């Protein structure tokens, strides 16, 4: 999966597939505060969602 094929609003499953990690680990990252390395997200009902722009900014911040 590449960046262009991702929708503008991402689910945990989208992120897990893109990063090659478990969905459980994605939810852990979504629970963490941004200052502690978590991914910026928002909630719709009980579901967490991530803006694609925020997700790729998070990836850039993780690079050394």
C-alpha positions as CSV (number, residue, x, y, z in Angstrom):
1,X,0.0,0.0,0.0
2,X,1.3,3.4,-0.8
3,X,0.5,6.9,0.4
4,X,-1.6,7.9,-2.6
5,X,-3.9,4.9,-2.2
6,X,-4.7,5.7,1.5
7,X,-7.9,7.6,2.2
8,X,-7.7,11.1,3.8
9,X,-9.1,9.7,7.0
10,X,-7.3,6.6,8.3
11,X,-8.5,3.8,10.5
12,X,-6.3,1.7,12.8
13,X,-6.4,-1.1,10.1
14,X,-5.1,1.3,7.4
15,X,-2.2,2.3,9.7
16,X,-1.4,-1.3,10.7
17,X,-1.3,-2.4,7.0
18,X,0.8,0.5,6.0
19,X,3.4,0.1,8.8
20,X,3.2,-3.7,8.9
21,X,2.4,-3.8,12.6
22,X,-0.6,-5.2,14.6
23,X,-3.8,-3.2,14.9
24,X,-3.4,-3.6,18.7
25,X,-0.1,-1.8,18.5
26,X,-1.7,1.0,16.5
27,X,-4.4,1.4,19.2
28,X,-1.6,1.7,21.8
29,X,0.0,4.5,19.7
30,X,-3.4,6.2,19.4
31,X,-3.9,6.1,23.2
32,X,-0.5,7.7,23.9
33,X,-0.1,11.4,24.2
34,X,1.6,13.0,21.2
35,X,4.5,14.3,23.5
36,X,5.2,10.6,24.3
37,X,5.3,9.5,20.7
38,X,1.6,8.8,20.1
39,X,-0.2,9.5,16.8
40,X,-2.6,12.5,16.8
41,X,-6.1,11.2,16.4
42,X,-9.7,12.1,16.9
43,X,-12.7,10.1,18.0
44,X,-16.0,9.5,16.2
45,X,-18.2,7.6,18.6
46,X,-16.1,4.8,19.9
47,X,-13.8,4.7,16.8
48,X,-10.4,6.4,16.5
49,X,-9.5,8.1,13.2
50,X,-6.4,9.8,12.0
51,X,-6.0,12.5,9.4
52,X,-3.6,11.3,6.7
53,X,-1.6,14.5,6.9
54,X,-1.1,14.0,10.7
55,X,-0.1,10.4,10.2
56,X,2.7,11.3,7.7
57,X,3.9,14.2,9.9
58,X,4.2,11.6,12.7
59,X,6.3,9.4,10.5
60,X,8.6,12.3,9.6
61,X,9.0,13.1,13.3
62,X,10.1,9.5,13.9
63,X,13.0,9.8,11.4
64,X,16.4,10.7,12.7
